[in-house]
Amino acid sequence: VQLQASGGGLVQAGGSLRLSCAASGRTFSSYTIGWFRQAPGKEREFVAAISWGGGTTYYTDSMKGRFTISRDNAKNTVWLQLNSLKAEDTAVYYCAAKISRQLGSPSGYDYWGQGTQVTVSS
């Protein structure tokens, strides 16, 4: 499966963005999709994941309540809604896919999109 993330941009603190992850391939609905982010000089951070059917989601504790992950398999797309953005949310956001159904684990992702930059000004 090939993934392409988009929707990033420059937003003021407190604002919102909706990131998209568009996938190609007929087996998209078989994959767990996760979002990660990496800020300059920092380790890559696991943000959220959604099950193949969309019925189960997982969020890193610091993201709960502000970020929402969703998917539409008919559109081969996963979204990450970012609300109440803070300067520390500034990073490149990546989507990734894995066959494993362990949503809470950041490992096992075999396919990665190219990333989209989110910049939050304070």
QUIBEL-V299773 format. One record per helix or strand of 2 or more residues. SS is the DSSP state (helix for helix, strand for strand). FROM is the first residue (numbers start at 1). LEN is the number of residues. If there is no record, write none. Layout:
SS;FROM;LEN + SS;FROM;LEN
//
This chain:
strand;2;5 + strand;9;4 + strand;17;8 + helix;28;3 + strand;32;7 + strand;45;6 + strand;57;3 + helix;61;3 + strand;67;6 + helix;73;3 + strand;77;6 + helix;87;3 + strand;91;8 + strand;111;2 + strand;116;6
//
